């Protein structure tokens, strides 16, 4: 598409308090290609995982790209504990 992806650095704490702001931030970027930098994440709650999964489904349906870059060990662990894979959180425009 030629458009540079919007880059967002996710906060260290993706807990229940972060869920609302995260959802709003993602909603505001709907229709754009987005790269989420997950390198700073230290804790992830189930609500934020749900929001990120929902975003991936929405981006896939919209035909936009959503990627996660540099997932931290804590983020990777949280995904594995939830029985998911990093690919569940991405949308590729192919």
C-alpha positions in Angstrom: 0.0 0.0 0.0 3.0 2.3 0.5 1.6 3.8 3.7 3.9 3.6 6.7 2.3 1.6 9.5 1.4 3.5 12.6 3.7 2.4 15.4 2.4 2.1 19.0 4.6 1.1 21.9 2.5 -0.9 24.3 2.7 0.0 28.0 4.7 -2.1 30.5 1.4 -3.0 32.4 -1.4 -4.3 30.1 -3.7 -4.8 33.1 -7.4 -4.1 33.6 -6.7 -0.4 33.9 -4.9 -0.4 30.5 -7.8 -2.3 28.7 -10.0 0.8 28.1 -7.3 3.1 26.8 -5.9 0.3 24.7 -9.2 -0.4 23.1 -9.8 3.3 22.4 -6.3 3.7 20.9 -6.8 0.8 18.6 -10.3 1.9 17.6 -8.9 5.3 16.6 -6.4 3.5 14.2 -8.9 1.2 12.6 -8.4 1.1 8.8 -4.7 1.8 9.1 -1.8 -0.6 9.1 -0.5 -0.8 12.7 2.6 -2.1 14.3 2.5 -2.8 18.0 5.8 -2.8 19.8 5.5 -5.3 22.7 9.1 -5.0 23.9 8.3 -3.2 27.2 5.5 -5.4 28.4 6.0 -6.8 31.9 2.5 -7.9 32.7 -0.5 -8.8 30.6 -4.0 -9.4 31.7 -6.7 -11.5 30.0 -8.7 -8.4 29.1 -5.9 -6.9 27.1 -5.2 -10.2 25.4 -8.9 -10.2 24.4 -8.7 -6.7 23.0 -5.6 -7.6 21.0 -7.2 -10.7 19.7 -10.3 -8.8 18.7 -8.1 -6.1 17.0 -6.4 -8.9 15.0 -9.8 -10.2 13.9 -11.0 -6.7 13.0 -7.9 -5.8 11.1 -8.1 -9.1 9.2 -11.7 -8.4 8.3 -10.8 -4.9 7.2 -7.9 -6.1 5.0 -5.4 -4.0 7.0 -2.1 -5.2 8.6 -1.6 -5.5 12.3 1.8 -6.7 13.5 3.5 -7.2 16.8 7.2 -6.4 17.0 9.8 -7.4 19.6 7.4 -9.3 21.9 8.8 -9.3 25.4 9.4 -12.6 27.3 6.4 -11.7 29.6 4.1 -11.1 26.6 5.3 -14.4 24.9 4.7 -16.2 28.2 1.2 -14.8 28.7 0.3 -15.8 25.1 1.6 -19.4 25.7 -0.2 -19.7 29.0 -3.4 -18.6 27.3 -2.8 -21.4 24.7 -2.3 -18.9 21.9 0.4 -18.0 19.4 1.8 -14.7 18.3 0.2 -15.3 14.9 -3.2 -15.1 16.6 -2.5 -11.4 17.3 -1.5 -10.4 13.8 -3.3 -9.6 10.6 -1.5 -9.7 7.2 -2.8 -8.0 4.1 -2.2 -10.8 1.6 
